[in-house]
Amino acid sequence: MPKKQYALLITIAVLTLALLPTSCTCNCSTGDDERPGGGYNPEDIGKHAPQIAYVSWQNNDTVVCVMNIDGSNKTLLTGELQMSRYNRPTWSPDGNKLAYGTYEGIWVINTNGTGQTNITDELEYAEQFSWSPVEQKIVFVSHLPDEYREIYTVNADGTGLTRLTNGSTSADNPIWSPNGEKITYRKDQSIYVMDADGSNQTRLNYYPYSGSIWSPDSSQIACYLTGAIYIINADGSGTTNLTGHFPPATEPGSIWENRDPVWSPDGTKIAFESSVTEGDQQPNEDIYVINADGTNPVRITNNPAFDGYPTWSPDGNKILFVSNRDGYDGIYLMDADGSNQTSLAKGYNPVWSADSSKIIFEANDRGYQSIYVINTDGTDLTKLANGAASPAWSPQSD
């Protein structure tokens, strides 16, 4: 199924969201932020009971909630917000805070409901935010009136607002390297990289930009440009076209598009979605895996239906994907070599748990947007929340 149709399905589904279940209890007290700015202690991870953050709707307004991974102890963290329906709450690296975006800016709140703070209050517009993997800092995109979009960072308590880019064209789509030392971003339809403090801004490529993702060791960047998957070293050297005109086609004038690269957890392989349009036929979209050095490309799905959005399990043994091969849009699972392909559930937006044993996802249930969890062996399908969307595992459980 083409991506545009799939995106439309998700949009229609989200618009059916209903009210938050009455079992959700309010915990919206205010107080001082217990962990302002600075770094965090990696030993803190895992000290809290694992939870799932999500968004829900009350009286057409969005609220941010958390619950236990079995759906119990639903807790309302925020009051009613004018918040984008597609803005997933994101956990801080230590699991003590959540960030979320509203039409008023980016907010951070402690997971006990205290310390709710608009950390971009000095700016009238902020989006595309994400936590540094190694400290209490957030990168985001904003712009002042009559100016271009630029990239900023700010501490989790709202201090230390810093503008990183300042150019004659807009910059956006900032992505942290896994070690937190660098940030890639888009400018002039190309990929740039800079140090986390904004220094050493370097253009990595001169091709029309479509997207990029860091290797697990922060040494390389996979991107899809002009229909092919490329690998670029983080210092800008060694640009390699992994896929070229691949897979092969038999019709003259065939159109290739390889996209959505995702690194295996050990950094040795890349899964990606490939589409070939031959003659007047509809595009055939399947999933491939290739070694990170460009050798041994393997087609691991082969179906006339849409197969796409591959996601590696944290242990690297399996790959989730989305398909409509059974007449509905569903979540499927296979071994990393493409064997043992299994339908798990009707739904979309699947997210792995850290131990690779469970998956949370979204689905429609009689007109209600709902969050479910299922074991990867297909057992214990459980509805966690009704009238809810955008689930995110806490760091100790994702």
N, C-alpha and C positions, 0 to 999 in steps of 0.2 A: 504494500500500500504506500502511495507517495507520502512524503513527509508532511506536505501541506494538508492532506486529508486527515492524517493522524493528529496534527496540531489542532485542526478544527474540531475533531472529536473531543480532545481534551478540554478545549475551551467551552464547548457546549456542556460537557459533564460538570465542569467547575461551576458553571452558572446555575446548576440545579441545587446548590448547597442549601441545606436547611439549618434550623436553629440548633445550637449546641444542646446536647442532652442535659436533662435536669440533674443528672448525677454529677455534673461538673460543679465543684465548690469553689468559691471565691477566696483568694488569698492575696489581696492587693494592698497590703500595708506598705508604708513608705519608710525609708530609713537611710542611713549613711551607707555608701558603698564600702564594703569591707576590704576590697582589693583594688585600690586605685592605681592605674597606670602600671609601668614597669613590666618585669617579666613574670614568669610563673614557675612553680616547682614541679618538674615532671613526676615527682613521687606522689603528687596530689591525684594524678589520674588513677581511677579505679577505687578511690576511697569513698565514692558516693554510690548510692544505689542506682543502677542503670535506669534511664528514663527515655521517653520519646517526647520531643517537642512537636507541636503542630499548630495549625491555625483553624479557627472555626468562626461561624457567623452568628451574631445576635442582632436582631432588628436591622439587618442589612449592613451592620458594621462588623469589622474583623476583630477577633480577640486572639491572643496567644496563650496557649495552654501547655501543660506538661502532664504526662501520665506514666505510670509504671509500664514495663514492657508487656505485661499481661492485660493491660487496659484498666487496671484498678487505680484508685487514688487520682482521679482526674482533678487537676488544679488550675484554676483561672489565674494567670499571672498579671494580665493587663486589663484596664478598662476598655471600653469600646474605642476603636481606632479607625481613622480613615487610612486604611492600609491596602496596598495592592494585593489582589487575591492570589498573585503568583509569586509572592515574596516569601520564600521559605525561611523560617527562623533558623539561625545558625548558632551553634555552640562555640564558646570559647575553648581553647585547647585544654584547659584544666576542668572544664565541665561546670564551672561556677556561675557562668553568665550566658545570656542569650542576646544576640543582636537581631533586630528586625527593622524593616524599612516601612515608613509611612509616607504620606504625601507631605508631611511636615519635616521629614528628614530621617536620619538613622538613629535608632534608640538602642540602648543597652540596659538590661535589667538583670539583677541577681536572680538565680533560680529559686530563691525563697520568696520572691515577689517584692523585694526591697530595692531601693536605689535606682528606680527607673529614671533614665537620663537621656535627653536628646543630645547626642554628642556632636551633631553638626548644626547646632542652633545658630551659629554665626553665618551659616549659608542658607539660602532659600531653596536649594535644590540639592539632592544627594541620592545616588543610586549605585548599583553594581559594586556592592561592598562584600568584603570577606576578611576573616581573621588572619593575622599572621600565624603560621604554624608554631611559632616558638615564643611569642610574647603577647602581652595584652595590648595589641595594636590592630587597627582596622584600616585597610585601604579602600578607597571609594572614588567615584567620579562625581564632579560637581562643576558648575560654572556660575560666574557672576553675570548680572545683566549685561547684555550686548558683548559678551566675551565667549571664547571657545570653551568647549568642555575640557577639563583638566583633571589630573589625578592627584589626590591628596591622601595623607595618612593622619590618623588621630588616635590618641590613647583611649582606652576603654572608659576612662572617667571624663572624657571630653577635653582634656588638656592636650597641649602639644600639637595643635592643628598645623599641618605642614603641607604646603603646595609643592608637589614634586616635579610637575611639568609646567612649562610656560612657553608655548610656541605660537606659531602663526596659523596652525590648524588644530583641530580637536584631537584629543587623546582619550581613549576609553579602553574598556575590557581588561582591566588590570588583573594579573594572576600571579600569586606568590609562588616562588620556588619552594619545594618541600622543606628545604633547610632554612627558609625565611630570609635568605641573604639577598635575593634578587626578585625583580618583578618584571614580567613581560606585559606588553600593552600594545594596542593598535593605534597607529598614526599614519596618515597618508596612505591608507589601505595596505600598510606593511606592518611587519612585526618588529617591535623594538624591545630592548631589554635595558634595565637600569639597576643599580644597587638599591637596596631598600631605603636609603636616605635620599634617593633621587639623583645621585651622582652617576657618572659614566654612562650616560644615555647613548645607546648604540643601535643603529638600524641593522637588523639581521637579514632582511630579504627585500627584494624589489618586485615581488609578485603580488597580484591581488590577494588580499588576506581573507581567509575564511574562518580560521580557528586554530588554537594551539593548546598543547598540554605538556607539562614538564615530565621528564623521566623521574623515577623514584629517587635516584641519587643526585638530582639537580644538575646533572652535567650536560643534558641534551634536551631539545625541545622537538616534539613531533607536531606537525601542522599539516593542514590540507590546503593546498594552493593550486589554483587552476585545474582542479579535478584530480590531483595526485597527492600522495602522502610523502612529505619530506621530513628529513631529520636534520636539525641544525645544532651544532655545538653551542653551548651557552655563551661562549665568547665570540660567536658569529662565524667561526671557521667551519670547514668541513660540511657544507650543505650537500645532502645526498637525496636524490629522488628515489624513493623506495619502490614505487609502484609503476610510474610511467603510464603507458597505455596498457593497463592490465585490469581485468582479465582480457584475454584475446577475444576478438569478435570476428565474425565471418562476413558481415555485410559491409560494403564500402560506405563511408560516411558515418559509421557507428560513433556513438557518443559515450565516452567513459566519464564516470565520476566516482572517485574514491574519497571517503570522508569519515569523520568521527573516529579518529585514531584513539585507542586507549592502550596504555602500557600494561603489561603483566606486572604483578607486584615485584618480581625479581628483576625487572627491567630488560629481560632478554628477548621478549616478543611484543608484537603490537597486533591487536585485533582492530579491524576496521570494517566499515560497511562499503560495499561496492555496487555500482549500478551500471549496466550496459544497455543502451537503447540501440537496437538494430533495425534499420529500415523504419517501417511504420508500426513496429511492435511497441507495446508498453514497456517501460523500464523493468528489468528484472533485478531486484535488490537482494543481495545475499551477504553473508559475513565471511571474511577471510582472516587468517592469521599468518603473519610473516615474521621472520627473525629480525631483530633490530638492526642487523647489518644488511638487510635487504635480501637475504637468501631464503630459500624454501617457502615460497608463498603457497598456502594451502586453503582451498575453499572448504569451509567446515559446515556451511548450510547449502542446500541445493533444492530449492523449492520455488515454484512459479509465483507463490504469494510473497508478500513483503516480509523480509527478515532483517531486523536492524537493531540499533541501539545496544551494541554488545557491552557488557560490564563484567569484568573479572571478579571472581570471588577473592577475598583477602588472602586466602591460602594459595591462590593461583591454580587450583585444580579444576574449576568449573567456570562457565560463562553463562550469564543471564542474557536473554534477548527478548525482543518484542516481535510478535508475528500475528498475521491474520490467516494463517494457513488452515485453520479449522473453522473458518467462517465467522470468527469474532476476533476482536483485538485482545490478545492474551499475553501472559508472561510465560516464557519457556526457559528451560534449563538444559544444558548439555555439558559433557566433559570438555576439557580444554582442547581436545583433538577433534571435537565435533561428534563424538559417539554419544549414545544414550540420550538422544533428544527427547525431552519430556515436557508436556504441558502442565504447568503448575496451577494457574488460575486465570480467570478473566480479570483484566486490570491493566494498570500502567504505572509508570514512575517507580519501579522497584528499587529498593535500597538494601544492600547486604548488611548483616550484623558482623561484628568484628571477628567472631569465631567461625564465620561462613556457614552457620547452622540454620539461620533464619533470614527471612526476607519480609520487610514491610512494604506495602504498596497501596495504591489508591484504586477504588473501583466504584461503580454506580450500583446502588441497591434500591430498586423500586423508586427511582427519582432522587435518592439521597446520595450525596458524595460521602464515602466512608473510607476508613483506614483499616486495613487488615494485616495480619501477620500469618506466615505459614512456614513450617519447617521445610528445608530444602529436599527432604525425601517425600514431600507432598502431603504429610500428615499434619493434623492439628491446625487446619484453617480456622482462624478466629477473627471475628470483627472486634476491633479495639475501640472505635469511636465512630459515631454517626454524625453527619453534618460537619465533616472535618476533612482537611487536606494538608498537603505539604509536610509529611512526617519526616523527622530527622532524629537518628539515634544520638544519644549523648556519647561523648568520647569514650567512656568506659564500656559502651555497648555497641559502638559502630564499627 
